[in-house]
């Protein structure tokens, strides 16, 4: 338990990538639930006698849901790029220190590949 608290209070590891993944999964679930609701509305529209609107909605809802999921994934990946760039810059810093003949500091998160 203290390890989780230390990771939360310390800034040696970022929690942003985990949060972006959680937001992605919640958003994807919301998109799927909305698509299911749209399909149910289309079925009720067909049952109510509005055949043209129901058929168009039956065709449009899966397409809009798929585009929505792809767009949501793209937005979340844009946020992940910031965190990935930060990690790569840390690796570059460590490699530059090694190339200059300096040892990386002991307390920092060393991510250099040896």
Secondary structure, 3 states (H helix, E strand, C coil): CHHHHHHHHCCCCCCHHHHHHHHHHHHHHHHHHHHHHHHHHHHHHHHCCCHHHHHHHHHHHHHHHHHHHHHHHHHHHHHHHHHHHHHHHHHHHHHHHHHCCCCCCCCCCCCCCC
